[in-house]
Amino acid sequence: MNDLNLPKVKREILLNPGPATTTDSVKYAQVCPDICPREKEFGDIMKWICHELSLMAGKDIETVLFGGSGTAADEAMLSSCVPDNGKLLVIDNGAYGERMAKIAGVYKLNYEVYKSSGFLPLEGDKIKEKLLKGKFTHLAIVYHETTTGLLNPAPDICKFCHEHGIVTIIDAVSAFAAISIDMNRDCFDFMAATSNKNIQGMAGIGFVFCRKDALDKIASYPMRNYYLNLYDQYTWFKKTGQTRFTPPVQSMYALRQAIIETKLEGIENRYARYSACWDILVKTAEKCGLSMLVAKEAQSKLITAITEPLTDKYSFDALHDLARENGFTIYPGKLSGANTFRIANIGDIRPHEMQGFCELLETYMRSIGVVQ
């Protein structure tokens, strides 16, 4: 995919859970003539991006772009999609579910939190029971909890919600463009994602996918947020072909290229590549006697939380520095009460590169006596 006439960019393998490793062609897509983003030419690029992203999410889906991270997209949904007389249930089984609850609190929504283990599968029946008993009108859930790599049964719970007239709000920031999603099949009304994870673009763009009928219903809801108001952003873009405020121009060009590369690879093939890298990581962890926080059958195969070895000789900083010296970046755990480090295998990562990191991991574990 790279132009052979362009010099290669130094290769860094990001095993942190985003932003992810990108191709050189995505990086170079940002090197373009300066353009006023209000020109029709640039508006057409954003329209193309919205159209192509929508096709990845289902039929009759509208994509609304914002300058910002995945959290900005979450905030746009939560602040825009729950009316004053609504009642929201937020599922919190990790840092990102907890974050959605904090956003709901900031906007003083009428909400409750369903707290669950950060590494055990969600008990869907209990959630369904709470939804009915509490007479909730809206549900917010993270599809793939980036904290641990736990894959939540969002489609099953959301289908139940639709059977009972409950609107669904999904954080799919680290699921979209890896896990197959059809918002109509999966009963997702609103769904947040970002340019810098599985779509393999650069950071800076958050987007909200909306089922058209659900989007139309929020037109009269109170405007609690100006910059991130979902319906205002949508209607302005439909009317003018522009975002209301200055978009991240270069990141848009990179996203366009990333979408092209996603279409060429295919989401199923991309997930197969990610899974192949995960297989290599799991085999190495097991060989080193390292346990994973989430049972293999409940993992997304995108991000893995590995429990740190119980020895004073272990140092995450030392492991991080060894990896960094060899072109790999790793990330500490984010779940309170569990000492872990996280390895992500999303982005433009190839199995042989994951194998290279795993050899380093095994070497380090041998040096501190964890592996004989």
N, C-alpha and C positions, 0 to 999 in steps of 0.2 A: 504493500500500500504506500510505501515511502517513495518519494521522487528520488531517483538515483543521483540526480544532480545536486541534491542538497546534502550538506555535511550532516553526519549523524550526531545527535545530541547525546551527551554522556548518559548512559543507561543506569537508572536507579530503580530498584525493585521495591515498591512500597507495599509492605505487608501489613501496614496499618489499615484500619477499616474506612479509609477515604480521607482526603482525595486519593484516587487510585492512580496507578501507573498508566500513562497514556502513550500512544504511538507517536512517532516523530511527525507523522502527517497531521495529527491533531494539534500538536504543538505548533507546527509551521502554519497551520490554517489561521493562526492569530496574526501572522505577519502579512498585513494587507494595507492597501492605501487608506489613509484617514478618510472617514466619511461621516457626515452629519447623520445621526441615527433617524432624523426626521425625513430623510430622503426616501422616496418610494422604493428605490432599489433595496434599501435595508429593511423597510417594512415588508417587502416581498419575501426576504429571507426569513423573517420572524414568522410570517404566515406559513411558509413551507415547513419550518420547524414545528409549529403547532399542529399542522396537518399530519405530519409523519409521526409525531409522538402520539397523537390521538389514535392513529391506526394501530399502534402497539398496545393500546389499552382497551380496545373494543369498538363496537359500532355506536354511532351517535354520541360520541364523547367529545367534549370541548376541553382544550388545554389552555390554561391561563398562565402566562409567564410573569415572573417577578425577578428583579435583581435581588439576590440574596441566597442564603443557604437553604438546606432542606428544612431547618427549623423555621425559617421565614415562611415557607409553604405551609408548615403545620399551623403556624400562628394565623396565617390568612384563612385557613379552613375553620379553625376553632372560633376565631373572632367574628367570622362572617356567616356561619352556617347554623348557629343555634339561636332561635328567637328568644325573646324575653320570657315567654311562657313555656319554653322548652325545658327539658330535664336531661342532663348528659351523664352517662356513665363512662368513666375513663378506666381502661384496663392498665394497671401498672405492674409489670413484671420485669422491670429493668429501667435503666437510666432514661430511656427515651419515652417510655410510658409515663414515668415520673415527670418528665419535662412537659408532656402534654397536659398533665394535671396542673402543673405550675402555671402554664399559660391560661388554662381555664380559670384558675384562681385570680390571676392578674386582671382578667376581664370581668371578674365577679359573676361568672355564669352560675346558674343553678346546676351544680354537679356533685357527684359522689365518685369515690375511687374504689375500684375493686383491686385490692392488693393481693398479689400472688407471688410464688417463688420465682426467683430469677433464673433458675436452671431446671425446674421440673415442668413438664407439660401443663398447659392450662387445663383446668377442669371445666370443659365447655358446659356441662349440664348445670353446674352451680351458677355460672354466668347467666345462662338462659333463665334460670329460676329468679335470679336477682333482677334481671331486666323486667320481667313481668310483675314481680311483687312490688318493685319500686316505681312502676308505671313510667319508665324512662321513654323519652321520645328520640333520643340520640345516643349513639355508641361511638367511642373513639378507641381505636386499638392499633398497636404496632404490628404489622404483618411479620416482619423479621426483626427481632430484638437484637440490635447491633451490639449491645452490651456483652452478650454471651454467644450469639449464633443460634439462639433458640428460635425455631420457626413456629409461630403461633397458628392455630387453626382458624384463621380469619374468615376464609370462605364459608366454612360450616356455621360459624356464629353469625355471620352477616346474612346468610340465607334464612336463618331463624328470625333475624331482625326484620327482614322484608316480609316474612309471613305475618308479622305482628305490627307492621307499619312503623318500624323504627328506622330512622335515618342513620347511615353508616359513614364514619369518617376514618380513613385509613392512612396511617403513616407507612408508606411503602418505599421509603427513602433508600434502604439497602436491599430491597427485594426487586424493584422494577428493573426490567431489562436483563434479569437473570432467571427469575422464576416466572413461569407462564401465568399471565394475568389477563382475564377478560372481565371487565367491570360489570357487565350485564350478567354473565354466568355466575360470577363470584358475589354479586349483590353488593358491590362497592359503590356508594353514591358519590363520595368525594375522596380523592387519593392524592397524597403528596409524594413528590420525588425530587431528584436533584440532578444536575448536570455532571457531578464529579464522582459518581460511584460506578454502578454497573454499565451505565451508558458510555462510560469511559471518555467523558469530556473534561473540560477544565472547571474549576470551582467558580461560583459566582451567579448561577441561575437556579432558582427554585421554580417548580411548576406544580400546579394543581390540576388534576384531571377531574372532570365533572360529568356525570350523566346529565344529559340536557334537561330532562324533566325535573331532576333534583335542583339543578342550577336555576331554572326559571322560578322555582318556589321561593328562593331566598331574595328575590328582587325587592320585597318590601321590608326585609329585616333591618333592624337598626344598624347604622353605620358606626361601629365602635372603633374602627381603625381607618385612618385615611390612606396611608401608603399601601397597606396590605389588604384593603377591602377587595374581596374577591369579585363581587358583582360589578363594582365600579370599574375595576381593571378590565373585566371581560367586555362590558358594553362599550367602553372607550376604544378598545382594540378592534371590536367588530365595526365600529363606526369609522375609525380613522386609519386602521392598519398600524397603529403605533401603541406602545405602552404609554401610560400617563406620565411617567418620569423616565429619566435617562437610563437606558438599559446598558448592561456590560457588553459593549460592542464586540470586543475581541473574543470574549467567551462565547458569544453567539456564533461567530464564525467557526470556532472550535467545536461547538455543539453540532453545528450543521455537518461538519466532517465526521464527528463521532457517530451521528445517526446513520450516515452513509455506510460507515464501517460496521455498525451493528446490523444493518440490513444485509450486508454482504456475508457476514459470519452467520447470522441467524441467532435468535435468542436461545433456541434449543441447543444449538451447537456451542454457544457461549457457555451455557450452563454445564454442558458436557466437559468442556475444557476446565472450567472452574472445579468441577467434581473430580477430574483427574488429578488436579493439583491437591485437592483435599485428601484424596486417597493416599498420596505420597506422604503428606503431613501426618495423617493418622497412623500409618504404618511406622513412621519414625518415632512418633510419640510413644506408641505401644512398645517399640523396641527399646526405648530409653526408660521404660517403666513409668512414664508420665501419665497421669489421669486427666481426662477431659471433664470439664464441669457439667456439660450437657451430654446425656446419653446419645450415642451415635444415631439411633433411629429418630431422635427429635431434633437433630441438627439440620441446619440449612445447607451445609456443605459450602458455605460462603465465608464464614468467620468462625474461628474455633477458640474458645477460652480454655487454656491449659493451666492446670493447677501447678503452682510453683513447687519444686522439690523441697522436702523438709530437711534441709541441711544448712548450717551456718555458712557454708562455703558458697552457697548460691547467691548471686547478685544480679538483679535484673539489669542494672546499669552496665555491668560487665558484659552480659549477654548482648544487650543493645549495642554497646560500643564495638564488640567483635563483629556483629552483623553489619553495622554501619560502615566499618572499615572495608568490608567486602561488598558494599553496594546494596545492602538490604536494610530496610527500616522496619522495626517492629514496635509494638505499642503495649503499654501496661494494661492490666485489667481495669474495669470500671465499676465492678459490682462490689458494693461495700460488704464486708464480712467474708470475702473470699479472696485469697491471694492468688491472682492469676496473671498471666500475660496472654495477649490476644494475637493470633495470626490470621490475617485475612488473605484470601486467595482470589480477590476480585481485581478487576482492571486488566491491563494488557500483560498478564503474567502467563508464562508457558511452563509446562510440566518440568522441562529440564532446569528451569530457573528455580522452581520450588525444590527440586532435588538438590540443587546447589546449596540452598539455604539449609535444608535438612541435614546435609553433611556437616555444615557448620554447627548446627544445633547438637548433633550427636557428638561432635568433637568437644564442644564446651561441656556437655553433660559428663563425658568421660573424664575431662580434666578436673572435675570437682567430685569424682567418685560415684556419680549416680549410675553410670554405665560401666560395667567391668570389661 
